[in-house]
């Protein structure tokens, strides 16, 4: 997460431990998409946003789903 947010202006109240606890089954690409979506959420809220908050990450979690869990479910159902 820190790699994907290195150039992102984050609010000091962003708690990665809380976010990471909710990302079981997320691949590295999913985490990158999550960070990008959080940034987009901030811009949707205010086109001149200067900071990304924990709230933006929470909203992004609703939009970005884990692909590893989905892939495992497809394999378990006999799909490739």
C-alpha atoms as a printed R data frame, in Angstrom:
   type eleno elety resid chain resno       x       y       z
1  ATOM     1    CA   UNK     A     1   0.000   0.000   0.000
2  ATOM     2    CA   UNK     A     2   2.808   2.389   0.818
3  ATOM     3    CA   UNK     A     3   4.337   1.847  -2.616
4  ATOM     4    CA   UNK     A     4   1.053   2.682  -4.354
5  ATOM     5    CA   UNK     A     5   0.453   5.767  -2.211
6  ATOM     6    CA   UNK     A     6   4.022   7.094  -2.126
7  ATOM     7    CA   UNK     A     7   3.173  10.122  -4.278
8  ATOM     8    CA   UNK     A     8  -0.370  10.500  -2.953
9  ATOM     9    CA   UNK     A     9  -1.104  13.263  -0.427
10 ATOM    10    CA   UNK     A    10  -2.636  11.296   2.457
11 ATOM    11    CA   UNK     A    11  -4.439  12.576   5.504
12 ATOM    12    CA   UNK     A    12  -2.641  11.648   8.723
13 ATOM    13    CA   UNK     A    13  -5.797   9.803   9.811
14 ATOM    14    CA   UNK     A    14  -5.414   7.164   7.060
15 ATOM    15    CA   UNK     A    15  -4.835   3.890   8.915
16 ATOM    16    CA   UNK     A    16  -3.348   1.282   6.620
17 ATOM    17    CA   UNK     A    17  -3.792  -1.459   9.233
18 ATOM    18    CA   UNK     A    18  -7.571  -0.937   9.145
19 ATOM    19    CA   UNK     A    19  -7.641  -0.937   5.360
20 ATOM    20    CA   UNK     A    20  -5.356  -3.945   4.986
21 ATOM    21    CA   UNK     A    21  -7.516  -5.937   7.396
22 ATOM    22    CA   UNK     A    22 -10.336  -5.592   4.853
23 ATOM    23    CA   UNK     A    23  -8.324  -6.671   1.804
24 ATOM    24    CA   UNK     A    24  -8.152 -10.443   2.137
25 ATOM    25    CA   UNK     A    25  -7.980 -11.956  -1.341
26 ATOM    26    CA   UNK     A    26  -6.712  -8.753  -2.946
27 ATOM    27    CA   UNK     A    27  -3.792  -9.121  -5.338
28 ATOM    28    CA   UNK     A    28  -1.087  -6.497  -5.727
29 ATOM    29    CA   UNK     A    29  -2.957  -5.185  -8.775
30 ATOM    30    CA   UNK     A    30  -6.171  -5.029  -6.722
31 ATOM    31    CA   UNK     A    31  -4.384  -2.975  -4.056
32 ATOM    32    CA   UNK     A    32  -3.035  -0.639  -6.718
33 ATOM    33    CA   UNK     A    33  -6.567  -0.226  -8.111
34 ATOM    34    CA   UNK     A    34  -7.861   0.396  -4.581
35 ATOM    35    CA   UNK     A    35  -5.364   3.218  -4.035
36 ATOM    36    CA   UNK     A    36  -6.123   4.728  -7.435
37 ATOM    37    CA   UNK     A    37  -9.875   4.516  -6.742
38 ATOM    38    CA   UNK     A    38  -9.415   6.235  -3.372
39 ATOM    39    CA   UNK     A    39  -7.664   9.076  -5.173
40 ATOM    40    CA   UNK     A    40 -10.487   9.243  -7.695
41 ATOM    41    CA   UNK     A    41 -13.052   9.308  -4.870
42 ATOM    42    CA   UNK     A    42 -11.299  12.347  -3.429
43 ATOM    43    CA   UNK     A    43 -11.438  14.077  -6.813
44 ATOM    44    CA   UNK     A    44 -15.097  13.157  -7.329
45 ATOM    45    CA   UNK     A    45 -15.868  14.761  -4.001
46 ATOM    46    CA   UNK     A    46 -13.869  17.886  -4.820
47 ATOM    47    CA   UNK     A    47 -12.131  18.342  -8.150
48 ATOM    48    CA   UNK     A    48  -9.537  20.469  -6.371
49 ATOM    49    CA   UNK     A    49  -8.949  17.957  -3.550
50 ATOM    50    CA   UNK     A    50  -5.517  18.244  -2.014
51 ATOM    51    CA   UNK     A    51  -5.653  15.183   0.240
52 ATOM    52    CA   UNK     A    52  -6.962  11.604   0.276
53 ATOM    53    CA   UNK     A    53  -8.672  10.552   3.503
54 ATOM    54    CA   UNK     A    54  -9.527   7.272   5.184
55 ATOM    55    CA   UNK     A    55 -13.134   7.834   4.097
56 ATOM    56    CA   UNK     A    56 -12.015   7.764   0.447
57 ATOM    57    CA   UNK     A    57 -10.308   4.405   0.973
58 ATOM    58    CA   UNK     A    58 -13.455   3.047   2.655
59 ATOM    59    CA   UNK     A    59 -15.523   4.104  -0.362
60 ATOM    60    CA   UNK     A    60 -12.969   2.575  -2.710
61 ATOM    61    CA   UNK     A    61 -13.248  -0.761  -0.865
62 ATOM    62    CA   UNK     A    62 -16.881  -0.853  -1.958
63 ATOM    63    CA   UNK     A    63 -15.911  -0.424  -5.594
64 ATOM    64    CA   UNK     A    64 -12.796  -2.623  -5.872
65 ATOM    65    CA   UNK     A    65 -13.384  -6.317  -5.219
66 ATOM    66    CA   UNK     A    66 -10.686  -8.978  -4.589
67 ATOM    67    CA   UNK     A    67  -9.828 -11.065  -7.645
68 ATOM    68    CA   UNK     A    68  -7.960 -13.881  -5.902
69 ATOM    69    CA   UNK     A    69 -11.061 -15.022  -4.014
70 ATOM    70    CA   UNK     A    70 -13.130 -14.825  -7.193
71 ATOM    71    CA   UNK     A    71 -10.536 -16.858  -9.111
72 ATOM    72    CA   UNK     A    72 -10.537 -19.550  -6.392
73 ATOM    73    CA   UNK     A    73 -14.347 -19.730  -6.436
74 ATOM    74    CA   UNK     A    74 -14.297 -20.211 -10.225
75 ATOM    75    CA   UNK     A    75 -11.716 -22.994  -9.891
76 ATOM    76    CA   UNK     A    76 -13.723 -24.675  -7.129
77 ATOM    77    CA   UNK     A    77 -16.813 -24.586  -9.371
78 ATOM    78    CA   UNK     A    78 -14.869 -26.280 -12.188
79 ATOM    79    CA   UNK     A    79 -14.366 -23.203 -14.352
80 ATOM    80    CA   UNK     A    80 -10.914 -22.264 -15.554
